[in-house]
Amino acid sequence: MRAQGLSGPMSALPPLAACVALMTLVFGCVLWLSRSKTAAGWTAAATLAGMLVFGVAIYLIGLSSITPGVGGNILYGLAQLVDFYFLLPAAFGVPIHWLLLRRQPASAATAARIE
């Protein structure tokens, strides 16, 4: 983006980094508190379902607010911004977290606690 001279999308990176950090915190807390090895899968499924519901709701709110005239598509533009700049990239982070966490071997303390 920077090579093409697009500075607008670059301003979305800090909030996106905050979303990914929050997602990492959620996955870490769930796996630290759970005693099941399938917790990463359930967390990923619930997170993706929540993101899908939130994205569709935001999009429908934006779509239903389109009116003719000046500024009639402001909410629709904000809905697209939220969906394409934040939710879609963050949704790609969920399977990445899941793939990385499901292959991790359990530590000795965690393995003793699970068994």
N, C-alpha and C positions, 0 to 999 in steps of 0.2 A: 504494500500500500504506500509505503513511504517512497519507494522508487518511482511510482506513478504520480507522485505529488498529491495524493489524496490525504488531506489532514483530518477530514471529518471522521472517518472510521477509526483513526488512531485515538480519538478521545474516548472511544468506547472500551478501550483495553483496560484501564484501571477498574471500572465497575465489573467487567467480565472476570478480571483476576480475583476480585472480591467474591464473585459467585463461585469460582472454582475453589477458592480457599474455604468457603463455607461448605461446599460439597465435600471437600477433603475432611473437614472437621466432623461433618455428620457421619461419613463412612468410618472415620477413626473412632468416634464415640460408640457407634453401634457395634463395631467389631471388638472394641475393648470391653464393652459391657455384656456382650452376648456370650453364650457358651456353645453356640452352633456354628458349624463351618459354612452353612448356607445363608448366614446373615447378610453377606455381601450381595447375594443374588436378590434377596427380598428387599433390601435397601435400594438396589438399583431399579428394580421393578416399580417400587412405590414412588421413587423420585421421578422416574420417567413418566409414570401415570399422572403425577401431580403437575409436572411441567406441561404435559399435553393438555390437561384440563385447563390450566391457567392460560396457556397460549391460545387455545380455541376461544376461551371466554373473552380475553382481551381483543382478539381479532373480531369476534362478533359484536362486541361493544363498539369498536371502531367502525365497523361496517354499517352498523345501524345508525350511526351518528352523522353519516354523510348527508349534507344539505347543499343546495345550490347557493352560489354566491361566494363572496370573498371569505376565506377561512372556514369553509364548510367541510373541509376534509382534515382538520387539525387532529382530531382524535384518531382518525384512520391512519394518518401518518405516524402518530405516536405508537399506535398498535403495531404497525409494521416495524418501527424502530425497536420496540421491545422484543418482538418475535424474532426478527432477523439478526439483530446485533447482540442480544443477550441470551434468549432462550435456546435458539438453535445451536450456537457454539457451546453453551453450557450443557445442552443435551448430548453433544458429542463427547463431553468429558465424563459422563456417567458410565458408558460402556468401557471407556479406557480405565477408569478406576476399578470397575468390576473385573476386567481382564487381569489387571495387575494384582488385585487383592486375592482373587481365587486361586492363583498359582503360588502364593506365598506359603512356604511350609510353616507349620505351627511351631512356635518356640517351645522349649521344654516345659516352662511354667504353664503355658496355655494348653499344651497337650495333656499335662497332668490334670489340669482343671477340667478339661473336656471329658476325659475318661473317668 
